[in-house]
Amino acid sequence: MKKNMGQADRIIRAILGVAALVVALFFVEGAWDIALYIFGAIMVITSAMGVCPLYIPFNISTK
């Protein structure tokens, strides 16, 4: 896939993803726990890949 995320976007996603994972791990339980794990994992993975699948249909690029 063609990368569609700029450096600032990737850094912000990585920070938000790690923060969500830490909050899920230490501070919440139940449904919020699962939701934050999923959100955090998606943010970290898209940041590492440099591709946001939601940007593709809308032809958005932050590069």
C-alpha positions as CSV (number, residue, x, y, z in Angstrom):
1,M,0.0,0.0,0.0
2,K,1.1,3.6,-0.7
3,K,1.9,5.5,2.5
4,N,-0.6,8.3,3.2
5,M,0.5,9.5,6.6
6,G,3.0,12.2,7.4
7,Q,5.6,12.2,10.2
8,A,3.5,14.4,12.6
9,D,0.4,12.2,12.0
10,R,2.4,9.0,12.7
11,I,3.9,10.5,15.9
12,I,0.5,11.6,17.2
13,R,-1.0,8.2,16.5
14,A,1.8,6.4,18.2
15,I,1.5,8.6,21.4
16,L,-2.3,8.2,21.5
17,G,-2.0,4.4,20.9
18,V,0.5,3.8,23.6
19,A,-1.4,6.1,26.0
20,A,-4.6,4.1,25.3
21,L,-2.9,0.8,25.9
22,V,-1.4,2.0,29.2
23,V,-4.8,3.3,30.4
24,A,-6.5,0.0,29.4
25,L,-3.8,-2.0,31.2
26,F,-3.7,-0.1,34.5
27,F,-6.8,2.1,35.0
28,V,-10.0,0.7,33.5
29,E,-11.9,-2.6,33.4
30,G,-14.7,-4.2,31.5
31,A,-15.9,-2.9,28.1
32,W,-13.8,0.2,28.2
33,D,-10.7,-2.0,28.7
34,I,-11.4,-3.9,25.5
35,A,-12.3,-0.8,23.5
36,L,-9.1,0.9,24.6
37,Y,-7.0,-2.1,23.7
38,I,-8.5,-2.2,20.2
39,F,-8.2,1.5,19.7
40,G,-4.6,1.5,21.0
41,A,-3.6,-1.4,18.8
42,I,-5.1,0.1,15.7
43,M,-3.3,3.4,16.4
44,V,0.1,1.8,17.0
45,I,-0.2,-0.5,13.9
46,T,-1.3,2.3,11.5
47,S,1.5,4.5,12.9
48,A,4.1,1.8,12.3
49,M,2.8,1.0,8.8
50,G,2.4,4.7,7.7
51,V,-1.0,3.8,6.2
52,C,-4.5,4.8,7.4
53,P,-7.1,2.7,5.7
54,L,-9.8,5.3,6.4
55,Y,-7.8,7.9,4.4
56,I,-7.9,5.8,1.2
57,P,-11.6,6.1,0.2
58,F,-11.5,9.9,0.8
59,N,-8.1,10.5,-1.0
60,I,-6.7,12.1,2.2
61,S,-2.9,12.3,2.7
62,T,-1.1,14.0,5.5
63,K,2.2,13.5,3.8
